[in-house]
Amino acid sequence: MRNQVASKPLARHEFIPFHVPQIDEDEIRSVVETLKSGWLTTGMKVKRFEEDFASYLGCRHAVAVNSCTAALHLALDAVGIQEGDEVIVPTMTFTASAEVVLYLKAKPVLVDCLPDTFNIDPDRLQRAITPRTKAIIPVHFGGQPCDMGRILEIARRHNLYVIEDAAHALPAKYHGKTVGTIGDITCFSFYATKTITTGEGGMATTQNPEWAARMRMMSLHGISHDAWKRYAKEGSWYYEVLRPGFKYNLTDIGAAIGIEQLKKCDTFGASRNRIATAYDKGFSALPEIQTPVCGPDLEHAWHLYVIQLCPDRLKITRDQFIEALKEQGIGTSVHFIPLHLHPYYRDKFGYAPDDFPRATEAYHRIISLPIYPKMTDPNIDHVIDAVTQVLQEHRR
Ligand SMILES: Cc1ncc(COP(=O)(O)O)c(C=O)c1O
């Protein structure tokens, strides 16, 4: 149902998009410098970005690639996932987290979420393990770390690899540990809407030098790892193809943006945190919605701020609520349409909506509000006022 819901417009206000990246003169200067340097593809800027990223997180190896999807694919390949293996993936995620399992002809086994944080439910995860299970891909939903203590304990007991999908979780901490230093391999996204961006891009981090070397080699056609240097003065024209790899390398243009973005990662994180706090406070007296629940001893990256409508208190649906906010000049989104509700996963694996009742129920109630450093105080106030007004107009 996408019928328009008339709402009295609040005072005139510019449209607040769901997301706007924060690109300053530093990024522009860095890109121009790279364009003028004569070296556009993977080179010294990528190397520097990897070093900066590893030192920012405190991990041993960081491999830059052109998306988080690529990083996830390379990570599964590095730990040896093969045809017939099963990999556990939450249903409450983006298709990238599961499609990479299919790239390797393995089977993604979906698991329901916790009802409050939407992170994977460790009890249900445990019940999904079979003798074919080889790995788990916990997704830190919205930037809130999963229960990594339980997940790692289950993984170690069943001899499973843990490949974290941290597309949303930069910077984030679980019990004092930085996300990116916890599981076997962690994958980050620098897609345009993420907490830092390179336009498109990703990074895989690990403590294991063999996995890092394998990912580096496979990210550039399976050629020896210094392949990118073959056109440089110190490089050599000679190379050997060791495996059938992929074309996943990040460009120096992307890295030029990433180096500058990373310098501001803490400031960006603090801005997001401030907006989340303002929303929590602004929405605290509204019984028609639930605000995000944040677990103890965690640092949340606040990539997403997801509210849940309480349908029994409202006369409008989630879709109508989205339309009403659009009329008030606010862009929103929905994270996520759970994987089991998509035609491909539903038909291929025979999933029904009730197989994952929490994710199915949440899907009809969730809305992601704008949250990004470029939002001004009047923008934040406008979102709070608009949500409040729409709820007041449509409460039962
Ligand atoms: C949870 C999750 N994992 C993976 C990805 C894929 O990231 P990328 O676009 O960098 O491949 C996304 C993208 O939005 C995501 O939300």
The ligand as an SDF file (V2000), in Angstrom:
LIG
                    3D

 16 16  0  0  0  0  0  0  0  0999 V2000
   25.7550   -5.5200    5.3030 C   0  0  0  0  0  0  0  0  0  0  0  0
   26.4190   -5.2470    3.9840 C   0  0  0  0  0  0  0  0  0  0  0  0
   27.3560   -6.0790    3.5460 N   0  0  0  0  0  0  0  0  0  0  0  0
   27.9960   -5.8950    2.3730 C   0  0  0  0  0  0  0  0  0  0  0  0
   27.6850   -4.8110    1.5800 C   0  0  0  0  0  0  0  0  0  0  0  0
   28.3860   -4.6630    0.2680 C   0  0  0  0  0  0  0  0  0  0  0  0
   29.2410   -3.5680    0.2620 O   0  0  0  0  0  0  0  0  0  0  0  0
   29.8640   -3.0770   -1.1210 P   0  0  0  0  0  0  0  0  0  0  0  0
   28.8500   -2.2370   -1.8060 O   0  0  0  0  0  0  0  0  0  0  0  0
   31.0900   -2.2810   -0.6990 O   0  0  0  0  0  0  0  0  0  0  0  0
   30.2430   -4.2830   -1.8930 O   0  0  0  0  0  0  0  0  0  0  0  0
   26.7120   -3.9090    1.9870 C   0  0  0  0  0  0  0  0  0  0  0  0
   26.3930   -2.7650    1.1380 C   0  0  0  0  0  0  0  0  0  0  0  0
   25.5610   -1.9510    1.3700 O   0  0  0  0  0  0  0  0  0  0  0  0
   26.0540   -4.1290    3.2260 C   0  0  0  0  0  0  0  0  0  0  0  0
   25.0980   -3.2980    3.6640 O   0  0  0  0  0  0  0  0  0  0  0  0
  1  2  1  0
  2  3  1  0
  2 15  2  0
  3  4  2  0
  4  5  1  0
  5  6  1  0
  5 12  2  0
  6  7  1  0
  7  8  1  0
  8  9  2  0
  8 10  1  0
  8 11  1  0
 12 13  1  0
 12 15  1  0
 13 14  2  0
 15 16  1  0
M  END
$$$$
